[in-house]
Amino acid sequence: MIRVTRKVEFSAAHFYHNPNFSAEENRRIFGKCNNPHGHGHNYTVEVTVAGEPDPDTGMVVNLKELKEILEREICDRMDHRHLNYEVPELAGQIPTCETLAALIWRLLDGKITRGFLDRVRVYESSDVFAECTLEPNGRASHSGETLGEKVRRA
């Protein structure tokens, strides 16, 4: 098994806020990240594809095709956007690094036709990242209901 990783970068703004919390609770839990005007990050996303190299090309995945998929599914959707307001897939969710990693996994899952999606790692800064990986059962390791599902259930 060979793993190949490609990186893309995008800049975006966001803020953390749970509508089920009081204003004080949001400030206590999220601190300056609760600023309703938001703040920005230069995100780095690493996507790893695993598999056996094609005997004709020597590649696990065509890196040109992978770059096009990442640009379309991640950068075109999120670059220079306010994640809370401009990315419909994040509606009703707190756009944490963890939430972004899970969303990007879902956006890419099934779009990579050579090899298979093995890992998505999202860096919010140089010292903070979240990742989704493929578990032995073939499922992504991110789990739990979204904030939107919790709000609808409440």
N, CA, C and O of each residue as an XYZ file, in Angstrom:
616
protein
N       0.849     -1.181      0.000
C       0.000      0.000      0.000
C       0.891      1.240      0.000
O       1.815      1.352      0.806
N       0.613      2.146     -0.889
C       1.329      3.418     -0.983
C       0.338      4.534     -0.666
O      -0.821      4.482     -1.077
N       0.803      5.538      0.065
C      -0.015      6.712      0.378
C       0.621      7.940     -0.267
O       1.829      8.153     -0.165
N      -0.204      8.740     -0.928
C       0.233      9.969     -1.570
C      -0.593     11.110     -0.986
O      -1.815     11.011     -0.878
N       0.085     12.196     -0.610
C      -0.599     13.330      0.010
C      -0.400     14.573     -0.834
O       0.701     14.858     -1.306
N      -1.490     15.308     -1.014
C      -1.455     16.586     -1.729
C      -2.003     17.655     -0.798
O      -2.941     17.402     -0.043
N      -1.422     18.849     -0.848
C      -1.857     19.970     -0.020
C      -2.530     21.030     -0.870
O      -2.183     21.238     -2.032
N      -3.502     21.694     -0.261
C      -4.068     22.917     -0.811
C      -4.219     23.901      0.345
O      -4.269     23.502      1.508
N      -4.289     25.169      0.020
C      -4.453     26.206      1.034
C      -5.614     27.104      0.656
O      -5.896     27.330     -0.521
N      -6.279     27.609      1.682
C      -7.317     28.606      1.455
C      -7.388     29.516      2.677
O      -7.001     29.130      3.780
N      -7.882     30.712      2.463
C      -8.071     31.686      3.539
C      -9.552     31.874      3.750
O     -10.315     32.002      2.792
N      -9.962     31.891      5.013
C     -11.388     32.056      5.302
C     -11.564     32.632      6.701
O     -10.671     32.556      7.545
N     -12.728     33.204      6.918
C     -13.107     33.740      8.225
C     -14.174     32.851      8.841
O     -14.893     32.140      8.139
N     -14.263     32.901     10.164
C     -15.310     32.167     10.870
C     -15.403     32.698     12.295
O     -14.568     33.491     12.731
N     -16.421     32.255     13.008
C     -16.501     32.475     14.449
C     -17.236     31.291     15.049
O     -17.963     30.571     14.364
N     -17.027     31.105     16.360
C     -17.663     30.002     17.075
C     -18.824     30.556     17.888
O     -18.667     31.513     18.646
N     -19.984     29.946     17.721
C     -21.157     30.369     18.481
C     -22.168     29.234     18.481
O     -22.504     28.686     17.431
N     -22.649     28.887     19.668
C     -23.698     27.884     19.790
C     -24.969     28.594     20.226
O     -25.012     29.143     21.327
N     -26.008     28.601     19.393
C     -27.236     29.326     19.734
C     -27.950     28.753     20.958
O     -28.830     29.411     21.514
N     -27.596     27.564     21.382
C     -28.197     26.969     22.578
C     -27.531     27.454     23.864
O     -28.038     27.194     24.955
N     -26.396     28.158     23.749
C     -25.689     28.681     24.910
C     -26.074     30.136     25.131
O     -26.458     30.830     24.188
N     -25.974     30.593     26.350
C     -26.166     32.018     26.638
C     -24.967     32.786     26.087
O     -23.945     32.195     25.738
N     -25.107     34.120     26.014
C     -24.003     34.957     25.543
C     -22.782     34.766     26.438
O     -21.654     34.684     25.953
N     -23.018     34.695     27.753
C     -21.908     34.505     28.689
C     -21.227     33.154     28.478
O     -20.000     33.055     28.500
N     -22.042     32.110     28.272
C     -21.485     30.773     28.077
C     -20.679     30.696     26.787
O     -19.611     30.086     26.757
N     -21.191     31.319     25.711
C     -20.437     31.355     24.454
C     -19.098     32.058     24.651
O     -18.071     31.577     24.171
N     -19.098     33.199     25.358
C     -17.837     33.920     25.594
C     -16.893     33.101     26.459
O     -15.687     33.081     26.213
N     -17.436     32.416     27.481
C     -16.598     31.626     28.378
C     -15.955     30.443     27.644
O     -14.767     30.171     27.814
N     -16.747     29.748     26.831
C     -16.253     28.548     26.138
C     -15.368     28.895     24.945
O     -14.297     28.314     24.770
N     -15.819     29.847     24.125
C     -15.131     30.125     22.868
C     -14.192     31.326     22.915
O     -13.393     31.514     21.997
N     -14.271     32.133     23.955
C     -13.374     33.277     24.098
C     -13.434     34.209     22.901
O     -14.511     34.509     22.385
N     -12.257     34.667     22.464
C     -12.213     35.619     21.354
C     -12.708     35.010     20.039
O     -13.018     35.743     19.099
N     -12.786     33.688     19.964
C     -13.322     33.037     18.757
C     -14.829     33.227     18.621
O     -15.409     32.877     17.593
N     -15.469     33.783     19.662
C     -16.907     34.044     19.636
C     -17.235     35.427     19.070
O     -18.406     35.803     19.014
N     -16.243     36.176     18.660
C     -16.476     37.503     18.085
C     -17.419     37.375     16.885
O     -17.066     36.713     15.909
N     -18.614     37.991     16.927
C     -19.578     37.813     15.830
C     -19.108     38.355     14.486
O     -19.666     38.006     13.446
N     -18.093     39.197     14.502
C     -17.539     39.709     13.242
C     -16.553     38.723     12.636
O     -16.156     38.870     11.480
N     -16.158     37.723     13.406
C     -15.281     36.677     12.914
C     -13.810     37.029     12.998
O     -13.430     38.127     13.403
N     -13.009     36.081     12.611
C     -11.567     36.217     12.497
C     -11.127     35.246     11.410
O     -11.882     34.349     11.037
N      -9.933     35.414     10.908
C      -9.524     34.611      9.757
C      -8.359     33.686     10.016
O      -7.599     33.845     10.972
N      -8.247     32.717      9.134
C      -7.138     31.759      9.152
C      -6.682     31.497      7.727
O      -7.450     31.628      6.773
N      -5.421     31.125      7.606
C      -4.897     30.577      6.373
C      -4.819     29.072      6.597
O      -3.872     28.570      7.203
N      -5.820     28.366      6.105
C      -5.927     26.922      6.317
C      -5.042     26.175      5.331
O      -4.875     26.589      4.183
N      -4.482     25.073      5.797
C      -3.796     24.125      4.932
C      -4.526     22.804      5.063
O      -4.794     22.339      6.170
N      -4.844     22.202      3.931
C      -5.538     20.916      3.914
C      -4.628     19.901      3.237
O      -4.147     20.124      2.125
N      -4.397     18.784      3.920
C      -3.647     17.670      3.343
C      -4.625     16.536      3.093
O      -5.367     16.130      3.987
N      -4.618     16.036      1.879
C      -5.484     14.921      1.504
C      -4.596     13.761      1.084
O      -3.756     13.892      0.194
N      -4.796     12.625      1.742
C      -3.998     11.442      1.445
C      -4.854     10.400      0.749
O      -5.945     10.060      1.205
N      -4.341      9.903     -0.357
C      -4.978      8.839     -1.126
C      -4.072      7.625     -1.033
O      -2.856      7.734     -1.197
N      -4.661      6.475     -0.770
C      -3.889      5.242     -0.619
C      -4.296      4.238     -1.688
O      -5.407      4.289     -2.215
N      -3.392      3.337     -1.997
C      -3.692      2.286     -2.953
C      -2.414      1.721     -3.541
O      -1.308      2.021     -3.092
N      -2.595      0.908     -4.538
C      -1.464      0.323     -5.255
C      -1.223      1.146     -6.521
O      -2.179      1.543     -7.187
N       0.031      1.406     -6.859
C       0.311      2.155     -8.079
C      -0.212      1.430     -9.321
O      -0.128      0.206     -9.425
N      -0.744      2.200    -10.245
C      -1.180      1.667    -11.527
C       0.055      1.162    -12.266
O       1.039      1.894    -12.373
N       0.033     -0.073    -12.782
C       1.225     -0.608    -13.460
C       1.597      0.163    -14.724
O       2.758      0.141    -15.132
N       0.634      0.846    -15.353
C       0.925      1.584    -16.581
C       1.481      2.974    -16.319
O       2.265      3.484    -17.119
N       1.079      3.610    -15.185
C       1.513      4.984    -14.913
C       2.471      5.084    -13.736
O       3.208      6.063    -13.616
N       2.465      4.074    -12.862
C       3.282      4.131    -11.658
C       2.688      4.998    -10.564
O       3.323      5.225     -9.533
N       1.457      5.492    -10.786
C       0.833      6.407     -9.827
C      -0.326      5.743     -9.089
O      -1.082      4.958     -9.661
N      -0.447      6.078     -7.801
C      -1.617      5.663     -7.013
C      -2.820      6.483     -7.450
O      -3.933      5.968     -7.566
N      -2.581      7.766     -7.692
C      -3.623      8.696     -8.120
C      -2.964      9.705     -9.050
O      -1.802     10.066     -8.858
N      -3.690     10.150    -10.036
C      -3.191     11.176    -10.937
C      -3.202     12.497    -10.166
O      -4.270     13.014     -9.836
N      -2.020     13.044     -9.879
C      -1.932     14.243     -9.052
C      -2.573     15.464     -9.701
O      -3.076     16.344     -9.002
N      -2.561     15.524    -11.015
C      -3.238     16.626    -11.716
C      -4.738     16.546    -11.473
O      -5.371     17.558    -11.173
N      -5.314     15.355    -11.599
C      -6.747     15.181    -11.348
C      -7.079     15.447     -9.882
O      -8.103     16.062     -9.581
N      -6.223     14.990     -8.973
C      -6.463     15.228     -7.546
C      -6.446     16.722     -7.253
O      -7.288     17.213     -6.501
N      -5.501     17.450     -7.837
C      -5.440     18.898     -7.637
C      -6.727     19.565     -8.121
O      -7.256     20.449     -7.447
N      -7.230     19.153     -9.274
C      -8.474     19.725     -9.806
C      -9.652     19.449     -8.868
O     -10.491     20.324     -8.657
N      -9.718     18.254     -8.313
C     -10.795     17.895     -7.379
C     -10.695     18.764     -6.121
O     -11.702     19.296     -5.653
N      -9.486     18.909     -5.575
C      -9.301     19.691     -4.356
C      -9.622     21.161     -4.591
O     -10.241     21.805     -3.744
N      -9.210     21.690     -5.724
C      -9.534     23.086     -6.049
C     -11.042     23.285     -6.145
O     -11.581     24.248     -5.598
N     -11.715     22.383     -6.832
C     -13.162     22.500     -7.041
C     -13.944     22.303     -5.732
O     -14.821     23.101     -5.401
N     -13.623     21.253     -5.009
C     -14.420     20.887     -3.840
C     -14.078     21.677     -2.581
O     -14.935     21.862     -1.717
N     -12.825     22.147     -2.469
C     -12.415     22.851     -1.252
C     -12.202     24.333     -1.522
O     -12.910     25.174     -0.968
N     -11.232     24.656     -2.368
C     -10.848     26.054     -2.557
C     -11.961     26.893     -3.178
O     -12.259     27.981     -2.684
N     -12.570     26.410     -4.239
C     -13.651     27.183     -4.867
C     -14.802     27.413     -3.901
O     -15.482     28.436     -3.983
N     -15.027     26.491     -3.002
C     -16.146     26.558     -2.058
C     -15.807     27.421     -0.837
O     -16.692     28.088     -0.301
N     -14.533     27.424     -0.381
C     -14.207     28.031      0.912
C     -13.226     29.199      0.875
O     -13.190     29.993      1.815
N     -12.434     29.323     -0.182
C     -11.398     30.357     -0.201
C     -12.009     31.753     -0.229
O     -12.897     32.046     -1.029
N     -11.511     32.609      0.664
C     -11.975     33.993      0.811
C     -13.481     34.060      1.073
O     -14.182     34.906      0.519
N     -13.961     33.162      1.920
C     -15.368     33.111      2.319
C     -15.456     33.247      3.835
O     -14.490     33.004      4.559
N     -16.631     33.640      4.289
C     -16.947     33.579      5.721
C     -17.671     32.254      5.902
O     -18.800     32.087      5.439
N     -17.023     31.317      6.572
C     -17.531     29.948      6.656
C     -18.913     29.867      7.302
O     -19.712     29.009      6.926
N     -19.210     30.735      8.260
C     -20.514     30.705      8.920
C     -21.646     31.102      7.983
O     -22.771     30.627      8.139
N     -21.365     31.965      7.014
C     -22.425     32.534      6.183
C     -22.406     32.100      4.723
O     -23.450     32.093      4.070
N     -21.245     31.738      4.204
C     -21.129     31.538      2.762
C     -20.903     30.101      2.310
O     -20.797     29.848      1.110
N     -20.827     29.168      3.231
C     -20.637     27.765      2.858
C     -21.880     27.000      3.321
O     -22.000     26.662      4.498
N     -22.800     26.728      2.395
C     -24.083     26.116      2.781
C     -23.934     24.802      3.547
O     -24.755     24.495      4.411
N     -22.906     24.034      3.242
C     -22.716     22.742      3.921
C     -22.398     22.906      5.407
O     -22.477     21.938      6.164
N     -22.042     24.113      5.831
C     -21.738     24.376      7.233
C     -22.893     25.032      7.984
O     -22.756     25.358      9.163
N     -24.014     25.225      7.324
C     -25.167     25.867      7.968
C     -25.558     25.103      9.229
O     -25.681     23.878      9.215
N     -25.748     25.838     10.310
C     -26.163     25.226     11.565
C     -25.057     24.516     12.314
O     -25.324     23.837     13.305
N     -23.808     24.657     11.858
C     -22.682     24.002     12.516
C     -21.670     25.052     12.976
O     -21.596     26.145     12.414
N     -20.920     24.718     13.970
C     -19.821     25.568     14.407
C     -18.614     25.174     13.552
O     -18.163     24.031     13.626
N     -18.084     26.098     12.743
C     -17.027     25.727     11.792
C     -15.652     25.586     12.441
O     -14.723     26.341     12.153
N     -15.554     24.595     13.326
C     -14.272     24.274     13.953
C     -13.388     23.548     12.952
O     -13.833     23.152     11.875
N     -12.157     23.388     13.323
C     -11.223     22.623     12.503
C     -11.736     21.187     12.331
O     -11.609     20.600     11.257
N     -12.314     20.634     13.395
C     -12.861     19.280     13.350
C     -14.028     19.187     12.371
O     -14.130     18.237     11.595
N     -14.907     20.188     12.423
C     -16.062     20.217     11.524
C     -15.605     20.317     10.074
O     -16.164     19.660      9.196
N     -14.588     21.142      9.825
C     -14.068     21.283      8.458
C     -13.453     19.981      7.957
O     -13.655     19.611      6.801
N     -12.710     19.286      8.805
C     -12.103     18.018      8.381
C     -13.189     17.011      7.989
O     -13.065     16.328      6.973
N     -14.242     16.920      8.788
C     -15.335     15.992      8.483
C     -16.065     16.400      7.211
O     -16.411     15.543      6.398
N     -16.307     17.701      7.026
C     -16.979     18.174      5.816
C     -16.129     17.885      4.582
O     -16.644     17.395      3.577
N     -14.857     18.180      4.649
C     -14.000     17.958      3.485
C     -13.952     16.477      3.145
O     -13.936     16.114      1.969
N     -13.928     15.615      4.158
C     -13.988     14.166      3.882
C     -15.254     13.856      3.078
O     -15.190     13.169      2.058
N     -16.398     14.358      3.536
C     -17.668     14.073      2.843
C     -17.668     14.640      1.427
O     -18.205     14.017      0.512
N     -17.072     15.813      1.240
C     -17.023     16.421     -0.093
C     -16.162     15.606     -1.059
O     -16.464     15.535     -2.250
N     -15.103     14.998     -0.556
C     -14.175     14.255     -1.409
C     -14.548     12.790     -1.575
O     -14.207     12.169     -2.582
N     -15.243     12.240     -0.598
C     -15.579     10.819     -0.614
C     -16.360     10.481     -1.885
O     -17.399     11.078     -2.165
N     -15.855      9.533     -2.633
C     -16.505      9.115     -3.871
C     -16.051      9.860     -5.109
O     -16.365      9.450     -6.226
N     -15.310     10.961     -4.928
C     -14.860     11.728     -6.096
C     -13.475     11.309     -6.573
O     -13.077     11.637     -7.691
N     -12.749     10.595     -5.740
C     -11.422     10.106     -6.114
C     -11.611      8.703     -6.670
O     -12.019      7.790     -5.952
N     -11.315      8.539     -7.946
C     -11.635      7.282     -8.632
C     -10.467      6.316     -8.721
O     -10.660      5.148     -9.058
N      -9.278      6.772     -8.430
C      -8.097      5.897     -8.453
C      -7.519      5.907     -7.054
O      -7.247      6.984     -6.524
N      -7.319      4.762     -6.434
C      -6.941      4.696     -5.036
C      -8.175      4.987     -4.199
O      -9.296      4.968     -4.708
N      -7.968      5.259     -2.912
C      -9.104      5.597     -2.050
C      -8.680      6.636     -1.033
O      -7.516      6.706     -0.639
N      -9.640      7.439     -0.616
C      -9.410      8.483      0.369
C      -9.004      7.832      1.686
O      -9.736      7.005      2.229
N      -7.835      8.208      2.194
C      -7.292      7.591      3.408
C      -7.259      8.558      4.586
O      -7.468      8.155      5.731
N      -6.995      9.845      4.304
C      -6.888     10.813      5.387
C      -7.149     12.214      4.876
O      -6.747     12.570      3.769
N      -7.828     13.008      5.697
C      -7.977     14.445      5.472
C      -7.487     15.125      6.734
O      -7.991     14.866      7.827
N      -6.508     15.990      6.581
C      -5.984     16.749      7.720
C      -6.152     18.229      7.406
O      -5.756     18.689      6.335
N      -6.741     18.976      8.343
C      -6.978     20.409      8.174
C      -6.207     21.158      9.259
O      -6.455     20.982     10.451
N      -5.268     21.998      8.820
C      -4.519     22.861      9.731
C      -5.212     24.215      9.785
O      -5.388     24.883      8.766
N      -5.599     24.606     10.990
C      -6.158     25.943     11.193
C      -5.024     26.946     11.403
O      -5.148     28.123     11.066
N      -3.930     26.462     11.961
C      -2.713     27.238     12.157
C      -1.559     26.237     12.143
O      -1.771     25.036     11.974
N      -0.353     26.734     12.318
C       0.792     25.820     12.254
C       0.823     24.819     13.394
O       1.493     23.790     13.300
N       0.100     25.111     14.481
C       0.155     24.215     15.634
C      -1.187     23.580     16.011
O      -1.295     22.949     17.063
N      -2.205     23.740     15.167
C      -3.518     23.131     15.435
C      -4.034     22.489     14.157
O      -4.127     23.139     13.116
N      -4.371     21.190     14.247
C      -4.991     20.526     13.111
C      -5.961     19.468     13.609
O      -5.876     19.003     14.746
N      -6.888     19.099     12.725
C      -7.807     17.988     12.977
C      -7.745     17.091     11.760
O      -7.462     17.549     10.652
N      -8.011     15.802     11.968
C      -7.971     14.901     10.818
C      -9.054     13.835     10.903
O      -9.501     13.445     11.982
N      -9.452     13.389      9.738
C     -10.316     12.222      9.571
C      -9.468     11.174      8.884
O      -8.707     11.479      7.966
N      -9.602      9.947      9.331
C      -8.871      8.856      8.705
C      -9.823      7.710      8.433
O     -10.914      7.636      8.997
N      -9.395      6.830      7.571
C     -10.187      5.647      7.267
C      -9.915      4.596      8.323
O      -8.765      4.229      8.561
N     -10.964      4.114      8.951
C     -10.836      3.072      9.965
C     -10.786      1.700      9.286
O     -11.145      1.586      8.114
N     -10.353      0.669      9.991
C     -10.295     -0.676      9.392
C     -11.645     -1.168      8.866
O     -11.688     -2.009      7.968
N     -12.750     -0.648      9.418
C     -14.076     -1.072      8.957
C     -14.509     -0.341      7.690
O     -15.622     -0.546      7.206
N     -13.631      0.516      7.146
C     -13.952      1.224      5.915
C     -14.754      2.495      6.113
O     -15.190      3.107      5.138
N     -14.958      2.906      7.366
C     -15.708      4.128      7.652
C     -14.745      5.215      8.098
O     -13.683      4.925      8.648
N     -15.117      6.463      7.862
C     -14.306      7.579      8.321
C     -14.373      7.646      9.836
O     -15.392      7.299     10.432
N     -13.287      8.093     10.462
C     -13.208      8.084     11.920
C     -13.883      9.274     12.574
O     -13.931      9.339     13.803
N     -14.406     10.217     11.808
C     -15.169     11.294     12.437
C     -16.567     10.771     12.716
O     -17.115      9.992     11.936
N     -17.135     11.198     13.817
C     -18.464     10.707     14.155
C     -19.180     11.726     15.012
O     -18.626     12.773     15.348
N     -20.403     11.417     15.361
C     -21.206     12.304     16.184
C     -22.148     13.107     15.335
O     -21.919     13.311     14.143
N     -23.216     13.564     15.961
C     -24.181     14.348     15.210
C     -23.722     15.783     15.104
O     -22.978     16.272     15.954
N     -24.164     16.452     14.064
C     -23.795     17.840     13.857
C     -24.623     18.722     14.773
O     -25.630     18.285     15.329
N     -24.196     19.957     14.924
C     -24.962     20.917     15.712
C     -26.363     21.065     15.140
O     -27.338     21.156     15.886
N     -26.461     21.091     13.805
C     -27.774     21.212     13.170
C     -28.692     20.062     13.542
O     -29.883     20.266     13.780
N     -28.139     18.839     13.593
C     -28.949     17.686     13.984
C     -29.374     17.797     15.443
O     -30.499     17.435     15.787
N     -28.487     18.295     16.305
C     -28.824     18.466     17.717
C     -29.920     19.503     17.890
O     -30.850     19.309     18.672
N     -29.808     20.616     17.151
C     -30.808     21.686     17.262
C     -32.154     21.191     16.770
O     -33.173     21.458     17.407
N     -32.186     20.463     15.632
C     -33.453     19.953     15.114
C     -34.087     18.929     16.062
O     -35.310     18.848     16.171
N     -33.240     18.149     16.747
C     -33.728     17.137     17.662
C     -34.270     17.771     18.936
O     -35.205     17.239     19.534
N     -33.700     18.897     19.364
C     -34.079     19.547     20.630
C     -35.490     20.111     20.584
O     -35.958     20.687     21.567
